[in-house]
Amino acid sequence: GKNKGKVILYALSTCVWCNKTKKLLEALGVDFSYVYVDLLKGDEKERILNDMSHHNPVRSFPTLVINDKTCIIGYQEKKILEVLGE
């Protein structure tokens, strides 16, 4: 995919808005990683939630973090397109 820097999607496997965000990134051909937080267990889940809360203290989903600087909370198609320069 297109390299737009480090793009991480924190999501829930059952969340409609998380899946819409994931599909949007795939449709744009953006190189990104994602983690379904609800499928993690124990220490790994705590570590990921701690990482996520640096960007989004409320820990709501989806949380999209771009280059450790920009955090987009919720499904915001226009803002995602704008930040990724699409």
C-alpha positions, 0 to 999 in steps of 0.5 A: 500500500501507499506509505503515509507514515505509521498508521495504526487503527485501534478497533473492536472486531464487532464495531461497525464504525471500526470496520468502515474505517478499516475498509476506507483505509484499504480502499485508499490503498494506505499501508496501515496496521490495526489491532482488534483490542477486544480480541486481546488478552491479559498483559497484551491488552493492557499494553495496547490500551495504555499505548492507545490512551496516550492518544485517546484518554477516553479509549473509544473506538475507532481510534486512528493514529497517524505518525504518533501525532494525529489522532482521529477518533470515530469514523470521520471520512473527511478528516481521514482523507484530509490528513492522509492527503487523499 
